[in-house]
Amino acid sequence: MEIEFKSKGWDNFKMKKPSQVGKSPLKDPFERHESCLYIRGDCTFNSNDTLNGEYRRPVVTVDIEGTLVSSASCSNKIRNAEDYVFLGEHIYHKLQYLYNSGFTVVLVTNQIVNKNNTEECVKKKIKSIYSSLCRKLDFQPWLFIATKKDKYRRPATGMWKLFLQLSAIVPTAIYHVGDAIGADDPCPLFKWADTDSQFAAAIGSILYRPVDVFWDDYEAPRVSAEQEMVIMVGNPYSGKTRTATMLQLQWGGITDLDEVPARRPNFYSVIDMKTTTVEQAKERIYNIVNVEWGSPVIDGYNLTVEQRRVFIEEARQYCIPVRILWHIRNGYAWNVAAAADEPKYDKEIYRIYAEYFERPTKAEGTVEIVYG
């Protein structure tokens, strides 16, 4: 069976069982087999799925961290049951699309249980992610958690074999989606390990990167025909400067000078806070807003409420709205130059960022999340 992952019809899919939308797992949903924790997912079959008494279906296995979710504090790893953000609304639609297309969806994750990260902490974290996902879906995926460095931990195939045993499914096709591809991948984001590529090869699966399945709907940042202030927020190498540059290269909605003869069309001008002092930035904001009739874009980490407040007060002084573009990515460098600095530089700067980062709120302005 072939599936077209990059279909543009995700938003138009129809639910099969609307009455079950919003369901969440039981209070204590986990079962155990040796060191592997799991939750049984939905297995609905029809006559077309059965051949000689066997249940035959295509299966897609999906990694969790770095593929479906990322750390909300911009840490390299999700720290607890609150420290996660889903990497795009289309994740829900595409998982639902796969299920509606006849796939059995299996979530897999490697975790380590030790004295600093107890089994209860792991269960609480993964259960929170899983419950949030199930509330958006019309079905319940299978879930497998490897808790030790043993035969269940990917790239070993223990979780896969356990799934086949529990589900009694004979796969007609196998797909795997994960972010640990290996050094040969052209994108540094997926070079950090090769766990997913090895796992896919071991179970005879076709391998997909998250960008190939979930991120194909990335669009250029929204532009406005009215003046505004745009503040970039996000961990190092998360794409803030790329977004700022894209805004600067685009015009706003007013393109006909005859419509507003007294004003220039709205445009975006980037202020790079890595090379600009706060006082210089204030002066530049004044000129962009009042002289050039443009919209200032504040590019930088802008990780705390106090750092952002300085610019927000300037925007309020000039009566223009504030839009915060919060870049969500797992903590690995996107570009080759940044990746070359790892691990010495990145681990320390991510640690500092995660320690001081304060999530943007609606009280500061309109918050939009940028994925990937």
C-alpha positions in Angstrom: 0.0 0.0 0.0 1.3 3.4 -0.9 0.4 6.6 1.0 0.8 10.2 -0.2 2.1 11.9 2.9 2.3 15.4 1.3 -1.4 15.6 0.4 -2.9 19.1 0.7 -6.3 17.8 1.9 -5.4 17.4 5.6 -7.8 20.0 6.8 -10.8 18.5 5.0 -10.6 14.9 6.4 -13.8 13.5 7.9 -13.9 11.9 11.3 -15.2 8.3 11.4 -16.4 8.4 15.0 -17.2 12.0 16.0 -18.7 11.0 19.3 -15.2 9.8 20.5 -13.3 13.0 19.7 -11.8 14.4 22.9 -11.4 11.0 24.6 -8.4 10.6 26.8 -6.7 7.5 28.2 -7.5 5.9 31.5 -6.1 7.3 34.7 -3.4 4.5 34.8 -3.2 3.3 31.2 0.2 1.6 31.2 0.8 -2.1 31.0 4.2 -3.7 31.3 6.2 -6.4 29.6 9.6 -6.8 31.2 11.2 -3.3 30.9 8.8 -2.1 28.2 5.8 0.0 29.1 2.9 0.2 26.6 -0.6 1.2 26.0 -2.9 -0.8 23.7 -4.2 1.2 20.8 -7.3 1.0 18.6 -7.4 -2.1 16.3 -10.5 -2.0 14.1 -10.7 -4.5 11.3 -13.1 -5.2 8.4 -13.4 -8.1 6.1 -10.8 -6.6 3.7 -8.2 -6.7 6.5 -8.5 -10.5 7.1 -6.8 -13.1 4.9 -6.6 -16.7 5.9 -7.4 -15.8 9.5 -4.7 -13.1 9.7 -5.2 -9.4 10.4 -3.4 -7.6 7.6 -2.8 -3.8 7.8 -0.2 -1.2 7.0 1.6 0.1 10.0 3.4 3.4 10.7 5.6 3.8 13.7 6.3 7.4 14.9 9.0 8.6 17.3 7.8 11.1 19.9 10.5 13.6 21.0 11.9 15.7 18.2 9.3 14.3 15.8 5.9 15.1 17.4 6.9 17.4 20.2 9.7 19.6 21.3 10.8 21.2 24.6 8.7 24.3 25.5 11.7 25.6 27.4 14.0 25.0 24.4 16.0 22.4 26.2 17.6 19.5 24.3 15.3 17.1 26.1 11.7 17.5 27.4 12.2 17.9 31.1 8.8 17.2 32.6 5.0 16.8 32.0 4.6 20.5 31.2 7.7 21.1 29.1 6.5 20.2 25.6 4.9 21.8 22.6 3.5 19.9 19.6 5.4 20.7 16.4 2.5 21.9 14.4 -1.3 21.6 14.2 -1.0 19.4 11.1 0.4 16.6 13.2 -3.1 15.8 14.5 -4.6 16.0 11.0 -2.0 13.8 9.4 -2.1 11.1 12.1 -5.8 11.1 11.8 -5.5 10.9 8.0 -3.2 7.9 8.3 -5.7 6.1 10.6 -8.6 6.9 8.4 -6.6 5.6 5.4 -6.3 2.2 7.1 -3.0 2.5 9.0 -2.3 1.3 12.5 -0.4 4.1 14.2 2.3 3.1 16.8 4.1 5.7 18.9 7.6 4.7 20.1 10.0 6.4 22.5 13.3 5.7 24.1 13.5 6.8 27.8 16.0 6.1 30.6 14.8 5.3 34.1 17.3 6.2 36.8 17.5 7.9 40.2 17.2 11.3 38.6 14.5 10.3 36.2 12.3 7.8 37.9 9.7 5.5 36.2 6.9 7.6 37.6 8.5 10.8 36.1 8.8 9.1 32.7 5.2 7.8 32.9 3.8 11.2 33.9 5.7 13.0 31.1 4.7 10.6 28.3 1.2 10.2 29.6 0.7 14.0 29.4 1.9 14.1 25.8 -0.1 11.1 24.9 -3.3 12.4 26.6 -3.0 15.8 24.8 -2.6 14.0 21.5 -5.5 11.7 22.1 -7.8 14.6 22.9 -7.2 15.9 19.3 -7.7 12.5 17.6 -10.6 10.2 16.7 -8.6 7.1 17.8 -6.1 5.9 20.3 -2.6 5.1 19.0 -0.5 2.3 20.3 2.3 3.5 22.6 5.6 1.8 23.5 8.2 3.1 26.0 11.7 1.6 26.3 12.9 2.3 29.8 16.3 0.6 29.8 19.3 0.0 27.5 18.2 -3.4 26.5 16.4 -5.3 23.6 13.4 -2.9 23.7 15.5 0.3 23.2 15.7 1.4 19.5 17.4 0.6 17.3 16.8 -2.8 18.8 13.5 -4.4 17.6 12.0 -5.4 20.9 9.2 -2.9 20.9 8.3 -3.8 17.3 8.2 -7.5 18.1 6.1 -6.9 21.2 3.6 -4.8 19.2 3.3 -7.6 16.6 2.7 -10.1 19.4 0.1 -8.0 21.2 -1.8 -6.8 18.1 -1.7 -10.0 16.0 -1.3 -7.8 12.9 0.6 -9.0 9.8 1.9 -5.7 8.3 1.2 -5.2 4.6 3.6 -2.2 4.6 5.7 -0.6 7.3 6.7 3.1 7.6 8.8 4.8 10.3 9.0 8.5 11.1 11.8 9.8 13.2 14.4 12.6 13.6 17.6 10.5 14.3 18.7 9.9 10.7 22.5 10.0 10.8 25.6 11.9 9.6 24.7 11.4 5.9 21.5 13.5 6.1 21.9 16.8 4.4 20.1 18.7 7.2 22.2 19.1 10.4 18.9 18.9 12.4 18.8 15.1 11.7 22.5 14.3 11.9 22.7 14.0 15.7 22.1 10.2 15.8 21.1 7.4 13.5 18.8 5.5 15.8 15.7 5.9 13.6 17.4 4.9 10.4 18.9 1.8 12.0 15.5 0.9 13.6 13.7 1.4 10.2 16.2 -0.9 8.5 16.0 -3.5 11.2 12.2 -3.8 10.9 12.1 -3.6 7.2 10.5 -0.1 7.2 10.5 2.8 4.8 12.0 5.7 6.6 10.7 9.3 6.6 12.0 12.4 8.4 9.6 14.6 10.3 10.1 17.4 7.8 8.9 15.0 5.0 5.7 14.1 6.8 4.7 16.9 9.2 6.4 20.1 8.2 5.5 20.3 4.5 2.9 22.9 5.2 5.4 25.5 6.4 4.6 28.9 4.9 6.3 32.2 4.9 5.5 34.4 7.9 2.3 36.4 7.7 2.7 40.0 6.7 0.4 42.8 7.7 -0.8 45.8 5.7 -0.8 47.8 8.9 2.2 48.8 11.0 3.2 46.5 13.8 6.2 45.4 15.9 7.4 41.8 15.5 9.5 40.3 18.2 11.4 37.1 17.6 11.6 34.6 20.4 13.3 31.2 20.4 16.4 29.2 21.2 19.7 29.5 19.3 19.6 28.3 15.7 15.8 27.9 15.7 15.2 29.9 12.6 14.5 33.4 14.0 16.9 35.2 11.6 15.5 33.3 8.7 12.0 34.4 9.5 13.1 38.0 10.1 14.8 38.0 6.7 11.7 36.5 5.0 9.6 39.3 6.5 12.0 42.0 5.4 11.9 40.6 1.8 8.1 40.7 1.7 5.8 43.7 1.3 2.7 44.2 3.3 -0.8 44.1 1.9 -0.7 47.7 0.6 1.1 47.6 -2.8 -0.7 50.4 -4.8 0.8 53.7 -3.9 -2.2 55.5 -5.3 -4.4 54.0 -2.6 -2.4 55.8 0.2 -0.5 58.7 -1.5 0.6 60.1 1.8 2.2 56.9 3.0 4.7 54.3 1.7 3.6 50.7 1.6 4.2 48.9 4.9 7.5 47.1 5.0 9.6 45.3 7.7 13.0 46.4 8.9 15.1 44.1 11.0 17.0 45.2 14.1 19.6 42.7 15.1 20.0 42.8 18.8 23.2 40.8 18.7 24.9 43.9 17.3 22.7 46.7 18.6 22.3 48.3 22.0 18.9 48.9 23.6 19.3 52.7 23.2 20.3 52.3 19.5 17.3 50.0 19.0 14.9 52.5 20.5 16.2 55.2 18.1 15.9 52.8 15.2 12.4 51.9 16.2 11.4 55.6 16.2 12.8 56.1 12.7 11.2 52.9 11.3 7.8 53.7 12.7 7.5 57.5 12.4 9.9 58.4 9.5 9.9 55.4 7.2 6.4 54.2 8.0 7.6 50.6 8.5 7.3 47.8 11.0 10.3 47.0 13.2 11.4 43.4 13.6 13.4 42.7 16.7 15.7 39.8 16.0 17.4 38.1 19.0 16.8 35.6 21.7 14.4 37.9 23.7 14.1 35.1 26.2 12.7 36.9 29.3 9.6 39.0 29.9 11.9 41.9 31.0 13.9 41.8 27.8 10.7 41.9 25.7 9.0 44.6 27.8 11.5 47.2 26.7 10.4 46.8 23.1 6.7 46.3 23.9 6.6 49.6 25.7 8.1 51.3 22.7 5.3 49.8 20.5 2.6 51.0 22.9 4.1 54.5 22.9 3.7 54.6 19.1 0.3 52.8 19.3 1.2 49.8 17.1 0.3 46.2 17.9 2.9 43.6 19.0 3.2 40.2 17.4 5.6 37.6 19.0 6.9 34.9 16.7 7.9 32.0 19.1 10.2 29.6 17.3 9.7 26.0 18.5 12.4 23.5 17.6 14.4 20.8 19.5 17.8 22.0 20.5 20.0 21.1 17.6 21.5 23.5 15.2 19.8 23.9 11.8 22.7 25.3 9.7 26.0 23.7 9.0 28.1 26.5 10.6 26.2 26.2 13.8 26.4 22.5 13.8 30.2 22.7 13.6 30.2 24.4 17.0 28.6 21.5 18.7 28.8 20.0 21.3 31.0 22.5 23.3 29.2 25.7 22.5 25.7 24.6 22.0 25.2 22.5 25.2 26.2 25.5 27.4 24.2 28.1 25.5 21.1 25.8 25.5 21.5 25.2 29.2 21.6 29.0 29.9 18.7 29.6 27.5 16.5 26.9 29.1 17.4 28.2 32.6 16.2 31.8 32.0 13.6 31.4 29.2 10.1 32.7 30.0 7.3 31.7 27.7 5.6 34.6 25.8 2.0 35.2 26.8 -1.1 37.0 25.3 -0.5 39.8 27.8 2.5 40.8 25.8 0.8 40.7 22.4 -0.3 38.3 19.7 1.7 35.1 20.0 2.2 32.9 17.0 4.3 29.7 17.0 6.7 29.0 14.1 7.5 25.3 13.6 10.6 23.9 12.1 
